[in-house]
Amino acid sequence: MSLDDARHMAHALALGRRGMGNAWPNPSVGAVLVREGRIVGRGWTQPGGRPHAERTALDQAGAAARGATAYVTLEPCAHHGATPPCAEALIAAGITRVVAAIEDPDPRVSGRGLALLRAAGLEVTLGTLAHEAGVDLAGFLLARRENRPLVTLKLATSLDGRIATASGQSQWITGPMARRRVHALRMSHDAVMVGAGTARADDPLLTVRDMGAVRQPVRVVLARHLKVPLDGRMAASAAEVPLWLLHGPLDAEGQRRHAAWAQTGATLLETPLSAGQIDPRAALTRLAAQGLTRIFCEGGGQLAAALIAANCVDHLVTFSAGLAIGAEGLPAVGALGLAHLSNAPRWTLTSVEEIGGDTVCHWSSP
């Protein structure tokens, strides 16, 4: 791997991150076109997944693309969908070399794009900054390989790990700068997910505010019986901002709630149960089937525990404020039923930061 290849691929990866949270159901890809050492075009996957990064970069470069090298964070597509294949577009534009970070696991592509390029006489290099690309595209890769999206679990707690007082008061444990960071994290994910208890207790909007969001994340609520207030803020905004309610089998009263929620514009998705509750893995599989690749979970404690127990938390973001609530407060994570410390799930600390008097830690699954 040459230094130039690494530098231009790092640029492409940075561009791809701009589309996170906007590109689903497609991956957020970045592309850079370089001719004789000069960048002639660049792009990233646009909102809703179209146009693709390569098409955007080619349109920017125009005739200057002929003879250029294309740096792309994911193998160019080779199948005909809403638009022609990017591999064919690169060939038609006169690109002479393609440097791709990783192969696309989608069975419609999976090496076919690279083979198409090679058959047309283009030089192809695969694997430049592959690890970094795998991290950025982890949600898309998980959706294709394991039929579930990437999950980031956020916990905002007191020093003693509480998310609310015994009376349920939770606003606000952390300060305004930490809450603004949460909005930025929402914006980089396809969906924000909570349990029905959080929806009832907090009546949250779960939207991105004051950050110029191009596309609001889908709001997902796991509500076994659909017992979420129909006079709340989510119901009132369901026609403007996507709201998906995952529920189990419903009795007659539940069916009436189903009909009322459908009238608000919400999407209702029946999901299998496990031990009387919505099965977390089944819920994630349901969301992946709908095209979501990156989920930002904001609790509460029961949902956090269910995701942890199912080994479905890929990233953990913990905000900690300098106050104590006490043992009578509501814990950030519900019961896990652990008898031995050796069975406790662990994550690897990747960063620690002070933010407006609070601390934020990022953890990743080993």
Backbone hydrogen bonds, N-H to C=O, Kabsch-Sander energy under -0.5 kcal/mol:
donor,donor_aa,acceptor,acceptor_aa,energy
6,A,2,S,-2.3
7,R,3,L,-2.5
8,H,4,D,-2.6
9,M,5,D,-2.2
10,A,6,A,-2.3
11,H,7,R,-1.7
12,A,8,H,-2.1
13,L,9,M,-2.6
14,A,10,A,-2.1
15,L,11,H,-2.0
16,G,12,A,-2.3
17,R,13,L,-1.6
18,R,14,A,-0.6
18,R,15,L,-1.2
19,G,16,G,-1.3
20,M,17,R,-1.1
22,N,19,G,-2.5
23,A,19,G,-1.6
26,N,23,A,-2.0
29,V,27,P,-1.1
31,A,43,G,-2.6
32,V,71,Y,-2.2
33,L,41,G,-3.5
34,V,69,T,-2.8
35,R,38,R,-2.9
38,R,35,R,-1.7
40,V,33,L,-2.5
40,V,38,R,-0.5
41,G,33,L,-1.2
43,G,31,A,-2.4
45,T,29,V,-1.8
46,Q,51,P,-2.1
48,G,22,N,-3.1
49,G,46,Q,-2.4
50,R,47,P,-0.7
56,T,52,H,-2.1
57,A,53,A,-2.4
58,L,54,E,-2.6
59,D,55,R,-2.3
60,Q,56,T,-1.7
61,A,57,A,-2.1
62,G,58,L,-2.6
64,A,61,A,-1.7
65,A,62,G,-1.7
66,R,63,A,-1.5
67,G,94,G,-3.0
68,A,65,A,-2.3
69,T,34,V,-3.1
70,A,97,R,-2.8
71,Y,32,V,-3.2
71,Y,69,T,-0.5
72,V,70,A,-0.6
72,V,99,V,-2.7
73,T,30,G,-1.8
75,E,102,I,-1.9
81,G,79,H,-0.6
81,G,83,T,-1.9
87,A,77,C,-2.3
89,A,85,P,-1.6
90,L,86,C,-2.4
91,I,87,A,-1.9
92,A,88,E,-2.7
93,A,89,A,-1.6
94,G,91,I,-1.4
95,I,90,L,-2.0
96,T,68,A,-2.2
97,R,68,A,-1.2
98,V,123,E,-2.8
99,V,70,A,-3.3
100,A,98,V,-0.6
100,A,125,T,-3.0
101,A,72,V,-1.7
102,I,73,T,-0.5
109,V,106,D,-2.7
110,S,104,D,-0.8
110,S,106,D,-0.7
112,R,109,V,-2.7
115,A,111,G,-2.2
116,L,112,R,-2.4
117,L,113,G,-1.9
118,R,114,L,-2.5
119,A,115,A,-2.5
120,A,116,L,-1.1
121,G,118,R,-1.8
122,L,117,L,-2.2
123,E,96,T,-2.3
125,T,98,V,-2.5
127,G,100,A,-1.9
128,T,100,A,-1.0
130,A,127,G,-1.5
133,A,129,L,-2.2
134,G,130,A,-2.3
135,V,131,H,-1.9
136,D,132,E,-2.2
137,L,133,A,-2.5
138,A,135,V,-1.2
141,L,137,L,-2.5
142,L,138,A,-2.8
143,A,139,G,-2.2
144,R,140,F,-1.8
145,R,141,L,-2.5
146,E,142,L,-3.1
147,N,142,L,-0.7
148,R,142,L,-1.0
150,L,293,T,-2.7
152,T,295,I,-2.9
153,L,151,V,-0.5
153,L,315,H,-3.0
154,K,152,T,-0.5
154,K,297,C,-2.9
155,L,317,V,-2.6
157,T,155,L,-0.6
157,T,319,F,-3.1
158,S,162,R,-2.1
159,L,323,L,-2.9
160,D,323,L,-0.5
161,G,158,S,-1.9
163,I,330,L,-2.9
164,A,330,L,-0.7
165,T,169,Q,-2.2
168,G,165,T,-1.7
172,W,170,S,-0.6
173,I,170,S,-1.1
179,R,175,G,-2.0
180,R,176,P,-2.0
181,R,177,M,-1.8
182,V,178,A,-1.8
183,H,179,R,-1.5
184,A,180,R,-1.8
185,L,181,R,-2.2
186,R,182,V,-2.5
187,M,183,H,-2.2
188,S,184,A,-1.0
189,H,186,R,-1.8
190,D,294,R,-1.4
191,A,294,R,-1.6
192,V,218,V,-2.8
193,M,296,F,-2.5
194,V,220,V,-2.2
195,G,299,G,-1.6
196,A,222,L,-1.7
199,A,195,G,-1.9
200,R,196,A,-2.2
201,A,197,G,-2.6
202,D,198,T,-2.7
203,D,198,T,-0.5
203,D,199,A,-1.1
209,R,207,T,-0.5
218,V,190,D,-2.6
219,R,242,P,-2.3
220,V,192,V,-3.2
220,V,218,V,-0.6
221,V,244,W,-2.5
222,L,194,V,-2.2
223,A,221,V,-0.9
223,A,246,L,-2.8
226,L,223,A,-1.0
228,V,226,L,-1.8
232,G,229,P,-1.1
236,A,232,G,-1.8
237,S,233,R,-1.2
238,A,235,A,-1.0
240,E,237,S,-1.2
241,V,237,S,-2.8
244,W,219,R,-3.4
245,L,267,T,-3.0
246,L,221,V,-2.6
246,L,244,W,-0.6
247,H,245,L,-0.5
247,H,269,L,-1.8
248,G,224,R,-1.8
255,Q,251,D,-2.4
256,R,252,A,-1.6
257,R,253,E,-2.0
258,H,254,G,-2.4
259,A,255,Q,-2.2
260,A,256,R,-2.0
261,W,257,R,-2.7
262,A,258,H,-2.4
263,Q,259,A,-1.4
264,T,260,A,-0.7
264,T,261,W,-1.0
265,G,261,W,-0.6
265,G,262,A,-1.1
266,A,261,W,-1.3
267,T,243,L,-2.9
269,L,245,L,-2.7
271,T,247,H,-3.2
274,S,277,Q,-3.7
277,Q,274,S,-1.8
279,D,272,P,-2.2
283,A,279,D,-2.5
284,L,280,P,-2.2
285,T,281,R,-2.4
286,R,282,A,-2.2
287,L,283,A,-2.1
288,A,284,L,-2.5
289,A,285,T,-2.1
290,Q,286,R,-0.8
291,G,288,A,-1.7
292,L,287,L,-2.0
295,I,150,L,-2.9
296,F,191,A,-2.7
297,C,152,T,-3.1
297,C,295,I,-0.6
298,E,193,M,-2.8
304,A,300,G,-2.6
305,A,301,G,-2.3
306,A,302,Q,-2.1
307,L,303,L,-2.4
308,I,304,A,-2.3
309,A,305,A,-2.9
310,A,306,A,-1.6
311,N,308,I,-1.8
312,C,307,L,-2.6
314,D,151,V,-1.7
314,D,312,C,-0.8
315,H,151,V,-2.1
316,L,363,W,-2.4
317,V,153,L,-2.9
318,T,316,L,-0.5
318,T,361,C,-2.4
319,F,155,L,-3.2
319,F,317,V,-0.5
320,S,359,T,-2.7
321,A,157,T,-2.4
323,L,321,A,-1.8
329,G,326,G,-1.9
330,L,164,A,-2.4
332,A,161,G,-2.0
334,G,301,G,-2.6
343,N,340,H,-1.7
344,A,341,L,-1.8
348,T,364,S,-3.5
349,L,347,W,-0.5
350,T,362,H,-3.2
351,S,362,H,-1.4
353,E,360,V,-1.9
355,I,358,D,-3.3
358,D,355,I,-1.7
359,T,320,S,-2.2
360,V,353,E,-2.7
361,C,318,T,-2.4
362,H,351,S,-2.3
363,W,316,L,-2.8
364,S,348,T,-2.5
365,S,314,D,-2.4
